[in-house]
């Protein structure tokens, strides 16, 4: 295949310009301004399109095994491909939990049948109980790409420090869900004027900030690569900025919903705007954007969290937290970060391609000769409206929004997926 006339935007090499790309045997063989095609080669005319590395999401829930009425590896892969993602990292809070090699093996074996690259994190603790470390050596050997108890905070600081030391020894990232439940009465909604209007005591930002402060210190002391997941508070961003400057190997994820919405969205969209950590204030949203712009936040991750319609139709306190995000993430980044001038396209793509690839030691994330042919082709100026999803679930507040940036093709290992 030859992709012709596309505008390459590759953060790894900082290449930006119109080039052709020749793909053979799943790899990028040649990049040049005008590559002549052999008679047997398929031509993909990318005139007017941006050609970027296939997007990488460091934080998805495919609900498989255990909750396949919400999503499966297959429907999750379809949703990812539709959104331009060619690599995803699944969280460990499945049922059974990914805390042993047998569960990991089952997922990775079935994942190989899908058309995108599905990676799997192992849990930090057995049963997500925060008491006993998993066999992190064995999980790494079996193919785990990192460690996380996402969905549940690790409350014991000494236990977490031991886990960080082990992760550093293995040169693996450890990712943390930062919400201290002792501060929270009703999760999923920020504690403030909005929760008061709803007649509930929600989740105050101190629940996140207190654990972020502790874990930034543990990261600095341990030297481990520590990821603050789905950051939601402006003060948390400032803590990460400060400890990064001190030399901690810190990384932070921002989700599209946290840089586009505030807790006011709960009044309009109800449970479709309920997530952990919750949407917070406009001040917090602006601080997340500032953290993205100055590099404090180096990852954009969706926290793709499918739920059934019946679950989301429960009351605000009874419904589960989370929204799907794979199919709207790139467009939300273009619409709310690039077009207003907060980030360049190169900066946006850096946080969705090469930064996650380097952190998780993935072979993808760049457009270079010899690299896997994982690419996304999109029109950054095309307006579109999300209505139907490839995901098994449709729990999104962004349905019906007018967005910019339409994915035209996703290519993984040289195949259009």
N, C-alpha and C positions, 0 to 999 in steps of 0.2 A: 504494500500500500504506500502511496505517496500522498501526504497532506500538502496541498498547494495553496499558496497565497494567504496563509493565516498570519495574524499578528502575534508572534510569540511574546509572551510575558513570563519570564522565568526568574523568580527571585534568587535561586541558587547561583546562577551565573550573572544575574542582572541583565540578561539579554532582553532587549525590547525592540522588535522590528519585524518586517515582513520576510518570512523565510518559508522554504519547503522542508518537509521532514520525510525521509524515507524510513519505512519500518519493514524489517525482515525478521522472521523467527521470533517475534514478540519483543524485539529490541529496536531501539533507535539506531539506525545504521549511519545516517548522514543528515546533516543540517546545512543547508546552503540556500542562497537567494533564488536559484532557478534550477531545479533538478530535472533533467530529461527523463521521461517515463519510458520504461520498456513496454512492449506490447502486452505482456502478461500482467502488468501491475495495475491494481485498482487505483483510481484517482478520487480523492476526496477534496473537492474545492472548498476551501475555508475562507474565501474572499469575504471581507467584512467581519470576520469572527476573530475573537481572541482565542489563542491556543495556549493553554497553561498546563502545568503538571496536573495529573489527576488529583482531586482534592482528597485530603486525609482527615478523618474525624477521630480524635483521640477518646471520644466519650459517647458511646451509644449503648442502648439497651435493646437487644433483639429478642428478649423474653424466652429464649430457647436454650435449655429445656425448662419446662415447668409452667409457662404462662403463654402457651402458643395460641390461645384465643385472641391475644393482643398483637402478636408478631411472631414470625418464625425466621430462621436464618434466611430462607428463600425470599420471603416478602421484604425483610429488612434489606437484603442485597438489592432487590429491585428498586426499593425506595432510594437507597444510596446512589445507585447508578443514575436514576432519574435526576437526582440533584447534582450530579457531576463528581460524586465521591467514588474513587476506585479502591480506597483502603479505609477500613474502619477498625476500631478497637472496642470490643465488647466488654462490658462490665461483668463482674463476677457474681452479682447477686441474683443468680438464677436459682432454680430448684430442681435438682440439688445444686448447692453452691459450688463454685469452681475452687474448691480448697484441697483437691487431690488430683493425682495424675489421671485417674480413670475418667473423671468427668471432663477434664481438659481434653483428653484424647478423643472422647466421643464428639465434642463440639468441633475440634479442628479437623477430624476425619470427615464429618458431614459438611463442614465449611468448604472443603476442597472441591465439592461439586458445584459451587456457585461461581458466577462469572466475575465477581470482584474479589479482592483480597480481604478476608475476614481474619483479624487477629483477636486474641483472647487474653485478657488480664487474669491473673490468679488472685485469689483473696489473700489479704495479709494475715488474717486470723481464721482459725477453724470455726465454722459455723457463723462467721461474722460476729462473734461474741467478744472480740477484743481481749481474749485471755491467753490463747495459746497460738504461737506462730505456726503457720503452715510450713511444710517442707519446701522452702523457697528454692533451694538448689534443684530439687527434683522437678518442680514446676517449670523452672527456667529450661532445664534440659529437655523437658517434654514440649517446649514451645511457647510458654507464656511470655508475653512481651513486656510485662510490667506487673505491678501489684497494687491493689486497691480494695478497700471494704466499702466502696461507694454506695451511698444510701444510708450508711450508718457511720457516725463519727467514732474515732478511736479515742476514748476518754482517758485511758491510762497513759500518762506521758512517758513513764519509764518503759512501758511495753512498746510504745511507738518508737521511742529512741532506739531500742534494740532492733526493731524492724528496719529503721533507717540505716543503721550500721550494716545490717545484712544486705539491704538493697545496694548500698554503696560498694560492698565487697563484690557483689554480683554485677555491678555496673548496670543496674536496672532502675527505672524511675518508680517512685512510690507516690500514689495520688490520693489526696485526702478530701473527704467530705466534711466541711467545717461548720457544724451546727451543734452547739451544746444544748441538749434537750432540757437541761435544768432551767433554762431561760424561757422555754417555749410552752405555751398552753395549747395553741392551735397552730399546727404547722401549715406552710403553704401560702400564708398571707402575711405581709409585713405588719408589724405592730405599729399603729399610728392612727391618724384620722380615718383612713379607709376601713381598718379593722373595727374601729369604734362605731362607724356607720353601720357595719354589719352586725354589731352587737357582740363581737368576740375579742378576746385577747390573743393577738397573733404571735408572730415570731420576730422579736426585735433584732436589730442588726448586731447588737452586742453578743448575741448567740454565736454569730459567725466570727466577729472581730476578736473575741477572747481566745478562740482556738487558733485563729490565724496568727495572732501575736505569739502564742506559745510555740506553734509549729514552725514559724519563721526562725525562732531561737534554736529549736531542735535541729532545723535544717542547717543553720550556720555552724552549730557545734558538730554535727555528724558528717557534714560534707556531702551528703546524699543529694541526688537530683529529686527534689520534692515538688510535686504539682499541687497547687491550690486549685481545686476544681470549682467550676461554675461560680466565679467570684461575683458577689452581688453588692458589696458595700464599698463606698468611697474610702472609708477608713482602712478597709482591708487592702485596697489598692495601694494606699500610702504606706502601709506596713511592708508590703512586698517590695515596693520601690526602695524603702529605707534599708531593708535587709539585703536586697540585691547589691546595693551600693557598698555594704559591709563585706560582701564576698560570698554570700550564701548562693548555692546552686538552686535557686528558686525559679519556678515557672508558674504561670497562672493562665487558666482558661476563662474566656468570656463567652457566654452564649449569645446568639442573636437576640433572644428575647430580653436578656438583661441590658443590651445596648439599644433596644428599640422601644421598650415599654416601661411604664412605671406601675406602681400599685393601683393607680387610678383605673387601670385596665380591668381589674377585678370587678369593678362596679359595672363595666360595660359587657365583659365577656364571661363573667362568673367563673365557674370551675375550669374553663379553658385557659384562664390566666392564673391558675393555682399551680405553683411549683415550689420545690425545695432546692436551694434557698429561694425565698419569695422575690417577686419584683419589689423594688424599693422606690425611693423618691427620685424626683428629677435631678436633684443634686448628686445622688449616687450614680444615676445613669450617665451624667456628664463626666463624672470622675472615672467611670469605666472607659468612656470614649477617650479621655485624656491619657489613661493608662495604656490603651491600645496604640495611641498616636506616638507616645514616647518610648514604647517598647517594654514598659513594665509588664504588660500583659502580652505574652508572646504566642498564645494559642487561641484560636477561635474553634470552639467545639459545640456541638448541638445539644448534648444531653438528650438525644432522641429517646423519648419515653412514651411509647404507645400505651393507650388504655382503651377499653371498649366504650362504646357510646353509653351503655347501661351504667357503667361505673362512673363516668363523668356526669351523668344526669342526676347523681345523688346531690344532697345538700352540700354547701361549701365546706362544712366541717367533716362530712362523711366521704366525700369524693377523694380519690387518690390524686397525688400531685404529679405534674409533668405534662409535657406536650411533645408531639412529634416535631422534627426539625430538619431532617436531611434534605427535603425537597425545596425548602425555601431559604436555606442558610446563605448560599452565595448571593441570591437576589437581595436579601435583607442587608448583607454587607455592602453591596454596590449601592443600594438605594439610600441607606442611612449613614454609611461611613465614607464611601468614595465620592458620590455625587455632591454631598454638602462640603467636601474638601477636608474632612478630618484625616483621612488616609488616602494615599495614592493606591492605584490598582495593584502596584507591585507590593506595597506594604500589606494590603489585605490578603493577597495570595501567599505572601511569606508565612502568615500565621495559619494558613490552611493547607500548606504543602511542605516546604522544606523544614520549617521549625518542628512540626510533629515528626517528620521523617528522621531528623537528626536525633531528637530526644529519645525516640523509640527504636533507633538503629534499624530503620526500614530501608530497603534498597531503592525506594521510589522517591518522588518529590522533586525531581529535577528533569529538565529537558537537555540531556547531554548525550553525545554519541556513546553507545554501549550500555546505556541505562535502559531499564524496562520501559516499554512503550505504553505508559499509563498517562493519559491525557484527557483534558476536558476542553471542549470547544463551545464557546458561548458568545452571544451577542450582548455586549454590555448596555446597549442603548435600546434594546427591544422591551417594550412594555408587555406585561402579561399578568394574569390573575390566577392564583392557585384556586382550583375548584375540586379536582379529583386527585386522589393520591394513589401511588403504587403501594404504599404501606397498607397493612391490614387495618390500621386505625386511622382516624381522621381528626384526632383531638388537637386542633390548632386554632389559636385566635387570629391567624393570618389568612384564613380562608376568605376569599373575596377582596383582599387588598390589591391595589394596583402597584406592582413592583417592576423594577428595572433589572434586566440581566437574565436572559433566557438561555438555559442550557440546550444546545443543539445536538451534542453527541458526547458520550463518555467512552473512552477506549482503554481497555485494561489488558495488558500483555499482548498488545497488537490487535485485539478483537474489539469491534464495536459492541458495547454491552447495553 
